[in-house]
Amino acid sequence: MKKETRLTHQRKVLLPDGNEAIVPPIYRSVKFTYPSIEASLNPEVRHTGFEYTRDANPTTRQLELLSAELQGRADGVCVASGMAAVWLSLLGNLKAGERLTFFVQSYRPIRTLVRNVLPRFGINYSMLDVHQHDDLERVFAQKDTKLLIFEAPTNPMLRVPDIEGIASLAKKHNVTTVLDNTFGGLHNHGQFEIDYYVHSLTKYASGHGDVMGGVVIADEGRIKAMHELATSIGSTMDPGAAYLILRGLRTYHLRHARHSSSALAVAEYLAANPLVDKIFYPGLKSDSEHELATKQMDGCGAVLAFNLKADKTHTWAFIDALKLFATASSIGSTESLVAPVKLYFAGDLDEQELKQTGIKDSTVRLSIGLEHPDDLIDDLEKAFTKVFN
Ligand SMILES: *Cc1c(COP(=O)(O)O)cnc(C)c1O
């Protein structure tokens, strides 16, 4: 064999029988083959085997099965980002002439796709308030209403929907439910009768802010039906990304618990601060949705929002004065982040909608990282002193 040929047909190092890597390797290969065409047509091989990574890949498959198990469902489809997962859940369930319901309190990119993009494909929408179940039932009763997409808790204002109440209304009217459970986390909300869960794996699952991914999770039949669409859209998760997310998940429970306890400590500090007008963190006893949140979920996560008693200029100065919080979108990774909520997440809302969501010029969102909470509180205290003294 000439050396050129050797380079394309390299010797493989195969492990002896019974000798296994403790951390499974990344399958970076795009293509998979069989010893014969006949072997590739075996029905069992067609079900569990691999051909082309856009369709399925062993590393990505490992993540699909693990995330589905954490969420308490049978199967999942991994895609390149959280938004790709949102799109897949909607395109897989809606067609022209049908109506989608969602809440004004949603994550801005979801509002944008529902209000600006889906209507181009003949899909109508009703935008409601997360706590107005009467309105929800009225829209669910309309013949064309097919699907509800909602978040628990909501991004960025941490409002907590009554998932059981909403899911039972949806069942009654035969409306498909999609829960964007990114803020809840993979270990939460599996006990409810939700049809599809979507997650941005970019956040708590990967946890280190260095990789993007998303997943749609449901029962076996629903995922099987959605798989072909995912393959055809080509929103494939790269196996290297799947590997990093699998690695991040090993410490998921430890991180989530620490994010939650530190966020609570910061929330308690802010709640006692006279410069804070209102705080939104369901883990806080004084939060109007504390009881519902603690009944529904285990750990309220890293994110909290609050309104300062300040105008926009002082709010931005306060954000700029923080040293341990980087000003950035995203949540749920090791480092703490801060965001001006109206500027980053509410540019599409009119005055009335801003009022409904409680978002003001003075609204600040924090994602609490894995630093020591005392240092974060100290940093907040210094910013208060610098800007307001
Ligand atoms: C971040 C986020 C998304 C989108 O995830 P990406 O991975 O950034 O595409 C969707 N829903 C919620 C609630 C999010 O916080």
The ligand as a Tripos MOL2 file, in Angstrom:
@<TRIPOS>MOLECULE
LIG
   15    15     1     0     0
SMALL
NO_CHARGES

@<TRIPOS>ATOM
      1 C1        -31.8390   30.3710   25.8860 C.3       1 LIG1
      2 C2        -33.2380   29.9420   25.7640 C.ar      1 LIG1
      3 C3        -33.7230   29.3950   24.5600 C.ar      1 LIG1
      4 C4        -32.8850   29.3020   23.3190 C.3       1 LIG1
      5 O1        -31.7550   28.5220   23.4840 O.3       1 LIG1
      6 P1        -30.4530   28.6720   22.5440 P.3       1 LIG1
      7 O2        -29.6610   27.4730   22.9050 O.co2     1 LIG1
      8 O3        -29.8120   29.9760   22.9070 O.co2     1 LIG1
      9 O4        -30.9440   28.6670   21.1400 O.co2     1 LIG1
     10 C5        -35.0280   28.9800   24.5200 C.ar      1 LIG1
     11 N1        -35.8410   29.1060   25.5860 N.ar      1 LIG1
     12 C6        -35.4150   29.6480   26.7440 C.ar      1 LIG1
     13 C7        -36.3660   29.7520   27.8770 C.3       1 LIG1
     14 C8        -34.1040   30.0810   26.8730 C.ar      1 LIG1
     15 O5        -33.6920   30.6270   28.0280 O.3       1 LIG1
@<TRIPOS>BOND
     1     1     2 1
     2     2     3 ar
     3     2    14 ar
     4     3     4 1
     5     3    10 ar
     6     4     5 1
     7     5     6 1
     8     6     7 2
     9     6     8 1
    10     6     9 1
    11    10    11 ar
    12    11    12 ar
    13    12    13 1
    14    12    14 ar
    15    14    15 1
@<TRIPOS>SUBSTRUCTURE
     1 LIG1         1 GROUP 0 **** ****
